[in-house]
Amino acid sequence: MRKISSFAVAALLAVGLVLSGCGGSGAPASSSAAGSSAASSAASSAAADKKIDLKDGTYTAKFTTDSTMFHVNEVYKDRGTLTVKDGKATLHVTLASTSIVKLFVGSAEDAQKDGAKLLEGKEEAVKYPDGTSEKAFAFDIPVPVIDAEFDCALVGTKGKWYDHKVKVSDVKEGTLDSDGALNTATGIKDGEYKIDLTCEGGTGKGGVESAVLIVKDSKLTAKLIMSSDKYTKMVVDGQTYQNKPEGGKSTFTVPVSLDNGIAVKATTEAMSTPHDVDYTVTLNSGSLPSSAMK
């Protein structure tokens, strides 16, 4: 019995030593968590004091999170409107519903402290492509850093706070239209302008040959002129556009943005049976004439 007891004591001592080793400094879990929270708060504070390296103005930016339940409404394609003034940035984003009622830039723990600056959701009407609409909450989120994750806690209708990581990236000049289209017409006069482009994809033969940019009421569309008259339709961002030939070549007028690859799918009847060809078209704003600028 004593021998068994000795083995048991030795085993317990060994376990104790292993657990102490795993603890690193041997600090209690609560102390470690508190240190982590303090470090996170210090990092957030340092980031908040840092100026955003963008000139004053209005932009669009991509807003992504670490959760499928916390995201921008599908209409806006993961994007929001970024406003920059005096080195401080705020992102206006519309979420998927009204289930998230408050946000906090920081940890869930800090969100529940006295004096925490909570962001209240503001109800907005979202219109979908099929003509339906519904209410969703929108938030104006202070952005401490671009192209890097930062803490953003949330609370839903049940009152429980959750920690999340979010990221603001892919900043572009322009605004978002009510249908979620990226509008980069800021600073361009209404009119029609020839614009240089690059077209990638397909077999290397054919595709989008040239383009005419159309600016009206600060919205952008373009006539995409194909290399032949064999293209019958084009799909851009899920919408189908029919061929309206000009100059003996297939031509499609579609919504566009500048300096940003636009994925298009064109149906051609050049072969025995119709088939779809994928292209990526980029319109070069640097090729616009100076007379086009306001």
Order of alpha helices (4+ residues) and beta strands (2+ residues): alpha-alpha-beta-beta-beta-beta-alpha-beta-beta-beta-beta-beta-beta-beta-beta-beta-beta-beta-beta-beta-beta-beta-beta-beta-beta
